[in-house]
Amino acid sequence: MTQRLRSEMLEKRKLLFQSLVSALLLAYPAIALFVHNAGNAILFLLLILSVTAMTIRLQPDGVGFGELLKAYWPLHLAMASGCLAIFINQLWTGEFAARDYDRALRLAIFPFVFWILFFVPIRHLKLLQWSFLAAAVIAMAKAYIFTNGGDVRDGNIGFISIIAYSDIALLAGVLCVVSFGWNEGKLKLVLLVKILACVAGLYTSVLTATRGSWLAIPLFLIFFLFFARLEVRRKWLWVASFVVVVGLMLTLNQNAANRFLDTQSDLAAYSHGGGKSTSTGHRLQLWGAALTLIAREPVFGIGRENYDSSIKEMARKKEITGELTRFAHSHNEILFSTVVSGVFGLLSALALYLVPGYFFARELSNTAPDIRTAARMGCALVIGFFSFGLTDLMFFWPVLGGYYSIMIGAFLVFIIRSKAQPSQLSPQAL
């Protein structure tokens, strides 16, 4: 085979991988929550494509897997830390179960996902903004149907819990509006469309009356006030407008308004020894039980397989109400990780937020608007998962572990590619 034919074949393979990976990435936000197992399928297809590319010695623009592994080892370690924490616990207890790694594996394969995303051109990465828009709008429509316009609140929407569904719908809306920095010319019509997508994501949380999602809103607003390059007066005008919109939504949905107002009365009742059967009371009991279990095994944790039996034992002793035995976890990401894997679980949970957050935060002051926008989107992703994890387990749902891995990879790839232009692409270009 001549050199020319080899080059042509190589280019064809690159174009094929570019098309496949781009299509999978752009489809992910819009279908992961709406088609059962589609998110997991896309994640593992990216893994297969990554291994295949390595096998046939195909590299995206000179970015070697080993180079990327070395350049971003803290990030790869953070994403794999959940598996490491589980292994340390099992090593301590002597009880090994492969099923315990299922959810953590979605994060641990991040190096392969990260590398294969370098096949995606910048112009295709920018199209993610419209995927988030579609996701926010479709999520609102589906939530409206499942909740009968906000009158019915079941535990799940489709194949995922109503809480996690609402969280990701809100996040999609936020990511869509933050991506406005990618739009050249900054057309007002485009901004309006993206604001409406954000409102759609917010309205989903109102339809589902998911109070946990609302906890993220103050953090998003604080982030906006600090890092939006607007005059102070305009920043507060945006915040005031947002508050008016939220107030209007709650006014139009009595169930959501009641749940919002019930929080204060639930807390007051719980502080006086009552209110344990309310949603708020369940959360507070679960967190208290988690602290008790952490105190028993602070270093290595009790192990995932012992959580259910431990909660049932506490209920039998009347330390908590029997209703808590139907919950699969502590409804707090950090607490549950610490319960099952001890201090190693705690470090893992913190690393999953802090390490990716660092790589994005350091680019917030970059002089290039496109890079700043990608950094803001990355920070919004981390802030969202952290705040949502205060009242639920985001990584308990396999599809959301994949969501976190893929989106962190996509935003970082955009930053690296943009910083490397027009020089030859390499991780060391950072």
Beta strands, then each sheet from edge to edge (+ up, - down):
strand 1: 156-157
strand 2: 160-161
sheet 1: 1+ 2-
end
